[in-house]
């Protein structure tokens, strides 16, 4: 999980949440979460196939937010 680009995750998450993300940005966001193990193979497969994409993206935004909060807390207590 340490190899996750948290800045990129935050940027893409904000764009997805705000409705300004392009399809490639949404895809990148989902790929970041999938490579991190934060979304399942079934979720990424459904997303890629166009099944329940809005629901999956909404859930992914919540997951991304939790990851970022965890990262920030870790940074806070590591100082």
FITORBA-596066 format. One record per atom (N, C-alpha, C, O): residue in one letter; x negated, y, z negated. Coordinates in steps of 0.05 Angstrom, whole numbers, plus 5000, padded with zeros to 4 digits. Last residue first. Layout:
<kevex=A c1=X c2=Y c3=Z> $
...
***
This chain:
<kevex=X c1=4892 c2=5238 c3=4742> $
<kevex=X c1=4874 c2=5261 c3=4737> $
<kevex=X c1=4869 c2=5266 c3=4708> $
<kevex=X c1=4855 c2=5284 c3=4701> $
<kevex=X c1=4929 c2=5200 c3=4748> $
<kevex=X c1=4901 c2=5192 c3=4753> $
<kevex=X c1=4881 c2=5215 c3=4749> $
<kevex=X c1=4857 c2=5211 c3=4751> $
<kevex=X c1=4979 c2=5221 c3=4741> $
<kevex=X c1=4967 c2=5207 c3=4718> $
<kevex=X c1=4938 c2=5198 c3=4723> $
<kevex=X c1=4925 c2=5189 c3=4705> $
<kevex=X c1=4988 c2=5244 c3=4792> $
<kevex=X c1=4989 c2=5260 c3=4768> $
<kevex=X c1=4974 c2=5247 c3=4745> $
<kevex=X c1=4960 c2=5260 c3=4730> $
<kevex=X c1=4985 c2=5200 c3=4826> $
<kevex=X c1=4966 c2=5221 c3=4829> $
<kevex=X c1=4965 c2=5238 c3=4803> $
<kevex=X c1=4943 c2=5246 c3=4794> $
<kevex=X c1=5031 c2=5172 c3=4808> $
<kevex=X c1=5004 c2=5159 c3=4806> $
<kevex=X c1=4982 c2=5180 c3=4808> $
<kevex=X c1=4963 c2=5179 c3=4792> $
<kevex=X c1=5070 c2=5209 c3=4822> $
<kevex=X c1=5066 c2=5202 c3=4794> $
<kevex=X c1=5038 c2=5189 c3=4790> $
<kevex=X c1=5024 c2=5196 c3=4771> $
<kevex=X c1=5064 c2=5207 c3=4879> $
<kevex=X c1=5059 c2=5232 c3=4864> $
<kevex=X c1=5055 c2=5227 c3=4834> $
<kevex=X c1=5037 c2=5239 c3=4822> $
<kevex=X c1=5078 c2=5153 c3=4889> $
<kevex=X c1=5052 c2=5164 c3=4896> $
<kevex=X c1=5045 c2=5189 c3=4880> $
<kevex=X c1=5023 c2=5191 c3=4870> $
<kevex=X c1=5132 c2=5153 c3=4872> $
<kevex=X c1=5112 c2=5136 c3=4859> $
<kevex=X c1=5083 c2=5145 c3=4864> $
<kevex=X c1=5066 c2=5145 c3=4846> $
<kevex=X c1=5152 c2=5189 c3=4909> $
<kevex=X c1=5154 c2=5196 c3=4881> $
<kevex=X c1=5133 c2=5179 c3=4865> $
<kevex=X c1=5119 c2=5189 c3=4848> $
<kevex=X c1=5143 c2=5159 c3=4956> $
<kevex=X c1=5130 c2=5185 c3=4952> $
<kevex=X c1=5130 c2=5194 c3=4923> $
<kevex=X c1=5110 c2=5204 c3=4913> $
<kevex=X c1=5177 c2=5115 c3=4948> $
<kevex=X c1=5148 c2=5112 c3=4951> $
<kevex=X c1=5133 c2=5137 c3=4946> $
<kevex=X c1=5112 c2=5137 c3=4933> $
<kevex=X c1=5226 c2=5142 c3=4946> $
<kevex=X c1=5217 c2=5127 c3=4922> $
<kevex=X c1=5187 c2=5123 c3=4924> $
<kevex=X c1=5172 c2=5126 c3=4904> $
<kevex=X c1=5229 c2=5160 c3=4998> $
<kevex=X c1=5229 c2=5179 c3=4976> $
<kevex=X c1=5218 c2=5166 c3=4951> $
<kevex=X c1=5203 c2=5178 c3=4936> $
<kevex=X c1=5231 c2=5112 c3=5027> $
<kevex=X c1=5209 c2=5130 c3=5030> $
<kevex=X c1=5207 c2=5150 c3=5007> $
<kevex=X c1=5184 c2=5156 c3=4998> $
<kevex=X c1=5282 c2=5095 c3=5010> $
<kevex=X c1=5258 c2=5079 c3=5003> $
<kevex=X c1=5233 c2=5096 c3=5005> $
<kevex=X c1=5216 c2=5096 c3=4988> $
<kevex=X c1=5314 c2=5134 c3=5033> $
<kevex=X c1=5314 c2=5131 c3=5004> $
<kevex=X c1=5289 c2=5115 c3=4995> $
<kevex=X c1=5277 c2=5122 c3=4975> $
<kevex=X c1=5302 c2=5125 c3=5086> $
<kevex=X c1=5296 c2=5151 c3=5075> $
<kevex=X c1=5295 c2=5149 c3=5044> $
<kevex=X c1=5278 c2=5161 c3=5032> $
<kevex=X c1=5323 c2=5074 c3=5092> $
<kevex=X c1=5294 c2=5078 c3=5095> $
<kevex=X c1=5286 c2=5105 c3=5083> $
<kevex=X c1=5264 c2=5107 c3=5071> $
<kevex=X c1=5378 c2=5084 c3=5089> $
<kevex=X c1=5365 c2=5068 c3=5068> $
<kevex=X c1=5335 c2=5072 c3=5069> $
<kevex=X c1=5322 c2=5073 c3=5047> $
<kevex=X c1=5382 c2=5113 c3=5137> $
<kevex=X c1=5390 c2=5125 c3=5112> $
<kevex=X c1=5377 c2=5110 c3=5088> $
<kevex=X c1=5367 c2=5122 c3=5069> $
<kevex=X c1=5367 c2=5073 c3=5174> $
<kevex=X c1=5351 c2=5098 c3=5171> $
<kevex=X c1=5357 c2=5112 c3=5144> $
<kevex=X c1=5339 c2=5121 c3=5131> $
<kevex=X c1=5409 c2=5037 c3=5168> $
<kevex=X c1=5382 c2=5029 c3=5162> $
<kevex=X c1=5364 c2=5053 c3=5158> $
<kevex=X c1=5348 c2=5053 c3=5139> $
<kevex=X c1=5452 c2=5069 c3=5184> $
<kevex=X c1=5452 c2=5058 c3=5157> $
<kevex=X c1=5423 c2=5050 c3=5149> $
<kevex=X c1=5415 c2=5054 c3=5127> $
<kevex=X c1=5436 c2=5079 c3=5237> $
<kevex=X c1=5440 c2=5101 c3=5218> $
<kevex=X c1=5439 c2=5091 c3=5190> $
<kevex=X c1=5427 c2=5104 c3=5172> $
<kevex=X c1=5434 c2=5027 c3=5260> $
<kevex=X c1=5410 c2=5044 c3=5258> $
<kevex=X c1=5413 c2=5066 c3=5238> $
<kevex=X c1=5395 c2=5072 c3=5223> $
<kevex=X c1=5463 c2=4980 c3=5270> $
<kevex=X c1=5465 c2=4994 c3=5244> $
<kevex=X c1=5442 c2=5014 c3=5239> $
<kevex=X c1=5432 c2=5016 c3=5217> $
<kevex=X c1=5422 c2=4960 c3=5321> $
<kevex=X c1=5444 c2=4952 c3=5303> $
<kevex=X c1=5442 c2=4967 c3=5277> $
<kevex=X c1=5422 c2=4966 c3=5263> $
<kevex=X c1=5380 c2=4966 c3=5355> $
<kevex=X c1=5401 c2=4986 c3=5356> $
<kevex=X c1=5425 c2=4979 c3=5339> $
<kevex=X c1=5447 c2=4991 c3=5342> $
<kevex=X c1=5336 c2=4935 c3=5352> $
<kevex=X c1=5358 c2=4926 c3=5370> $
<kevex=X c1=5381 c2=4945 c3=5372> $
<kevex=X c1=5400 c2=4941 c3=5387> $
<kevex=X c1=5307 c2=4960 c3=5313> $
<kevex=X c1=5297 c2=4960 c3=5341> $
<kevex=X c1=5318 c2=4952 c3=5361> $
<kevex=X c1=5318 c2=4961 c3=5384> $
<kevex=X c1=5341 c2=4949 c3=5269> $
<kevex=X c1=5335 c2=4976 c3=5277> $
<kevex=X c1=5326 c2=4977 c3=5307> $
<kevex=X c1=5337 c2=4993 c3=5323> $
<kevex=X c1=5336 c2=4893 c3=5266> $
<kevex=X c1=5362 c2=4906 c3=5271> $
<kevex=X c1=5359 c2=4934 c3=5281> $
<kevex=X c1=5373 c2=4943 c3=5300> $
<kevex=X c1=5281 c2=4890 c3=5255> $
<kevex=X c1=5292 c2=4877 c3=5279> $
<kevex=X c1=5319 c2=4889 c3=5286> $
<kevex=X c1=5324 c2=4895 c3=5310> $
<kevex=X c1=5278 c2=4916 c3=5206> $
<kevex=X c1=5264 c2=4927 c3=5229> $
<kevex=X c1=5274 c2=4915 c3=5255> $
<kevex=X c1=5276 c2=4929 c3=5275> $
<kevex=X c1=5311 c2=4881 c3=5176> $
<kevex=X c1=5318 c2=4909 c3=5179> $
<kevex=X c1=5304 c2=4921 c3=5203> $
<kevex=X c1=5317 c2=4936 c3=5218> $
<kevex=X c1=5283 c2=4833 c3=5179> $
<kevex=X c1=5310 c2=4834 c3=5190> $
<kevex=X c1=5318 c2=4863 c3=5194> $
<kevex=X c1=5330 c2=4870 c3=5215> $
<kevex=X c1=5236 c2=4846 c3=5153> $
<kevex=X c1=5235 c2=4838 c3=5181> $
<kevex=X c1=5262 c2=4841 c3=5194> $
<kevex=X c1=5265 c2=4850 c3=5217> $
<kevex=X c1=5248 c2=4902 c3=5109> $
<kevex=X c1=5246 c2=4874 c3=5116> $
<kevex=X c1=5244 c2=4870 c3=5146> $
<kevex=X c1=5249 c2=4888 c3=5161> $
<kevex=X c1=5207 c2=4955 c3=5085> $
<kevex=X c1=5232 c2=4946 c3=5098> $
<kevex=X c1=5227 c2=4917 c3=5107> $
<kevex=X c1=5204 c2=4910 c3=5113> $
<kevex=X c1=5158 c2=4956 c3=5061> $
<kevex=X c1=5180 c2=4969 c3=5047> $
<kevex=X c1=5207 c2=4965 c3=5060> $
<kevex=X c1=5227 c2=4970 c3=5048> $
<kevex=X c1=5110 c2=4941 c3=5081> $
<kevex=X c1=5126 c2=4920 c3=5068> $
<kevex=X c1=5150 c2=4931 c3=5054> $
<kevex=X c1=5162 c2=4918 c3=5036> $
<kevex=X c1=5082 c2=4975 c3=5112> $
<kevex=X c1=5077 c2=4977 c3=5084> $
<kevex=X c1=5092 c2=4955 c3=5068> $
<kevex=X c1=5087 c2=4951 c3=5044> $
<kevex=X c1=5104 c2=4965 c3=5161> $
<kevex=X c1=5076 c2=4957 c3=5157> $
<kevex=X c1=5069 c2=4957 c3=5127> $
<kevex=X c1=5051 c2=4943 c3=5118> $
<kevex=X c1=5154 c2=4990 c3=5151> $
<kevex=X c1=5152 c2=4961 c3=5156> $
<kevex=X c1=5124 c2=4951 c3=5151> $
<kevex=X c1=5121 c2=4931 c3=5137> $
<kevex=X c1=5141 c2=5044 c3=5146> $
<kevex=X c1=5153 c2=5030 c3=5123> $
<kevex=X c1=5151 c2=4999 c3=5127> $
<kevex=X c1=5147 c2=4985 c3=5107> $
<kevex=X c1=5120 c2=5053 c3=5197> $
<kevex=X c1=5104 c2=5058 c3=5173> $
<kevex=X c1=5115 c2=5042 c3=5149> $
<kevex=X c1=5100 c2=5029 c3=5135> $
<kevex=X c1=5165 c2=5041 c3=5228> $
<kevex=X c1=5141 c2=5025 c3=5230> $
<kevex=X c1=5123 c2=5028 c3=5206> $
<kevex=X c1=5111 c2=5009 c3=5196> $
<kevex=X c1=5200 c2=5083 c3=5214> $
<kevex=X c1=5207 c2=5056 c3=5208> $
<kevex=X c1=5183 c2=5037 c3=5209> $
<kevex=X c1=5180 c2=5019 c3=5192> $
<kevex=X c1=5169 c2=5126 c3=5235> $
<kevex=X c1=5176 c2=5125 c3=5206> $
<kevex=X c1=5183 c2=5096 c3=5198> $
<kevex=X c1=5174 c2=5086 c3=5178> $
<kevex=X c1=5168 c2=5113 c3=5289> $
<kevex=X c1=5143 c2=5114 c3=5274> $
<kevex=X c1=5149 c2=5112 c3=5244> $
<kevex=X c1=5134 c2=5097 c3=5230> $
<kevex=X c1=5223 c2=5119 c3=5301> $
<kevex=X c1=5210 c2=5093 c3=5305> $
<kevex=X c1=5184 c2=5092 c3=5288> $
<kevex=X c1=5179 c2=5072 c3=5275> $
<kevex=X c1=5229 c2=5173 c3=5291> $
<kevex=X c1=5244 c2=5154 c3=5275> $
<kevex=X c1=5231 c2=5127 c3=5276> $
<kevex=X c1=5229 c2=5113 c3=5256> $
<kevex=X c1=5195 c2=5192 c3=5331> $
<kevex=X c1=5189 c2=5198 c3=5303> $
<kevex=X c1=5204 c2=5179 c3=5284> $
<kevex=X c1=5193 c2=5170 c3=5265> $
<kevex=X c1=5222 c2=5175 c3=5378> $
<kevex=X c1=5195 c2=5165 c3=5372> $
<kevex=X c1=5187 c2=5170 c3=5343> $
<kevex=X c1=5173 c2=5153 c3=5331> $
<kevex=X c1=5270 c2=5206 c3=5371> $
<kevex=X c1=5271 c2=5176 c3=5370> $
<kevex=X c1=5243 c2=5165 c3=5365> $
<kevex=X c1=5240 c2=5147 c3=5348> $
<kevex=X c1=5257 c2=5261 c3=5327> $
<kevex=X c1=5261 c2=5250 c3=5353> $
<kevex=X c1=5262 c2=5219 c3=5350> $
<kevex=X c1=5255 c2=5208 c3=5329> $
<kevex=X c1=5288 c2=5293 c3=5272> $
<kevex=X c1=5269 c2=5274 c3=5282> $
<kevex=X c1=5277 c2=5264 c3=5309> $
<kevex=X c1=5300 c2=5259 c3=5315> $
<kevex=X c1=5325 c2=5326 c3=5248> $
<kevex=X c1=5310 c2=5337 c3=5270> $
<kevex=X c1=5289 c2=5318 c3=5282> $
<kevex=X c1=5274 c2=5326 c3=5300> $
<kevex=X c1=5353 c2=5311 c3=5202> $
<kevex=X c1=5366 c2=5307 c3=5228> $
<kevex=X c1=5350 c2=5318 c3=5252> $
<kevex=X c1=5361 c2=5320 c3=5274> $
<kevex=X c1=5330 c2=5310 c3=5153> $
<kevex=X c1=5341 c2=5336 c3=5162> $
<kevex=X c1=5354 c2=5334 c3=5189> $
<kevex=X c1=5366 c2=5353 c3=5199> $
<kevex=X c1=5311 c2=5258 c3=5149> $
<kevex=X c1=5332 c2=5267 c3=5131> $
<kevex=X c1=5345 c2=5292 c3=5141> $
<kevex=X c1=5370 c2=5295 c3=5138> $
<kevex=X c1=5271 c2=5261 c3=5189> $
<kevex=X c1=5294 c2=5242 c3=5192> $
<kevex=X c1=5317 c2=5251 c3=5174> $
<kevex=X c1=5340 c2=5252 c3=5183> $
<kevex=X c1=5238 c2=5300 c3=5168> $
<kevex=X c1=5251 c2=5304 c3=5194> $
<kevex=X c1=5275 c2=5286 c3=5198> $
<kevex=X c1=5295 c2=5294 c3=5208> $
<kevex=X c1=5222 c2=5277 c3=5120> $
<kevex=X c1=5237 c2=5303 c3=5120> $
<kevex=X c1=5251 c2=5307 c3=5146> $
<kevex=X c1=5274 c2=5317 c3=5146> $
<kevex=X c1=5196 c2=5232 c3=5140> $
<kevex=X c1=5219 c2=5229 c3=5123> $
<kevex=X c1=5236 c2=5254 c3=5122> $
<kevex=X c1=5260 c2=5253 c3=5123> $
<kevex=X c1=5152 c2=5256 c3=5166> $
<kevex=X c1=5172 c2=5242 c3=5181> $
<kevex=X c1=5198 c2=5238 c3=5165> $
<kevex=X c1=5220 c2=5241 c3=5176> $
<kevex=X c1=5126 c2=5278 c3=5120> $
<kevex=X c1=5134 c2=5294 c3=5143> $
<kevex=X c1=5156 c2=5281 c3=5159> $
<kevex=X c1=5176 c2=5293 c3=5165> $
<kevex=X c1=5117 c2=5232 c3=5088> $
<kevex=X c1=5133 c2=5255 c3=5078> $
<kevex=X c1=5143 c2=5272 c3=5101> $
<kevex=X c1=5167 c2=5279 c3=5102> $
<kevex=X c1=5085 c2=5201 c3=5122> $
<kevex=X c1=5110 c2=5190 c3=5112> $
<kevex=X c1=5128 c2=5213 c3=5103> $
<kevex=X c1=5152 c2=5213 c3=5109> $
<kevex=X c1=5041 c2=5235 c3=5125> $
<kevex=X c1=5056 c2=5229 c3=5149> $
<kevex=X c1=5084 c2=5218 c3=5142> $
<kevex=X c1=5104 c2=5226 c3=5154> $
<kevex=X c1=5025 c2=5232 c3=5072> $
<kevex=X c1=5031 c2=5258 c3=5084> $
<kevex=X c1=5048 c2=5254 c3=5109> $
<kevex=X c1=5068 c2=5268 c3=5113> $
<kevex=X c1=5014 c2=5178 c3=5065> $
<kevex=X c1=5036 c2=5190 c3=5050> $
<kevex=X c1=5044 c2=5217 c3=5061> $
<kevex=X c1=5067 c2=5225 c3=5061> $
<kevex=X c1=4998 c2=5126 c3=5098> $
<kevex=X c1=4993 c2=5155 c3=5102> $
<kevex=X c1=5017 c2=5170 c3=5090> $
<kevex=X c1=5037 c2=5174 c3=5103> $
<kevex=X c1=4976 c2=5069 c3=5064> $
<kevex=X c1=4999 c2=5084 c3=5074> $
<kevex=X c1=4992 c2=5114 c3=5076> $
<kevex=X c1=4981 c2=5125 c3=5056> $
<kevex=X c1=4937 c2=5042 c3=5039> $
<kevex=X c1=4931 c2=5051 c3=5066> $
<kevex=X c1=4954 c2=5067 c3=5078> $
<kevex=X c1=4951 c2=5077 c3=5101> $
<kevex=X c1=4958 c2=5023 c3=4992> $
<kevex=X c1=4941 c2=5047 c3=4991> $
<kevex=X c1=4934 c2=5058 c3=5018> $
<kevex=X c1=4926 c2=5081 c3=5021> $
<kevex=X c1=4983 c2=4976 c3=5000> $
<kevex=X c1=5000 c2=5000 c3=5000> $
<kevex=X c1=4983 c2=5025 c3=5000> $
<kevex=X c1=4992 c2=5046 c3=5007> $
***
